[in-house]
Amino acid sequence: MEVAVQEDIDALVSLERRITEAVQLLADLRGENNRLHGRLKTVEEEVRLTGAERDELRALSAEMEKEN
């Protein structure tokens, strides 16, 4: 009977270890997700600003073509 109890304890310890690892992995993934969301917002803002600069340059180019 003592062997069965020890096997149960070992199984529970193993389960606890796997749960702890899964929780850590989930926390790591959430952190990475937050970092990637921040990077995405930065890139989206860069795209928006680049588009605005492009539009401004097109308008200036059209203006210069009219003058010439």
JOWO-V740337 format. One line per field, one symbol per residue. psi: psi as a letter, one per 40 degrees, with the letter a starting at -180 (. if undefined). burial: 1 if it has 9 or more other C-alpha atoms within 8 Angstrom, else 0. A space follows every 50 residues. Layout:
psi->???
burial->???
This chain:
psi->dddddddddddddddddddddddddddddddddddddddddddddddddd ddddddddddddddddd.
burial->00000000000000000000000000000000000000000000000000 000000000000000000
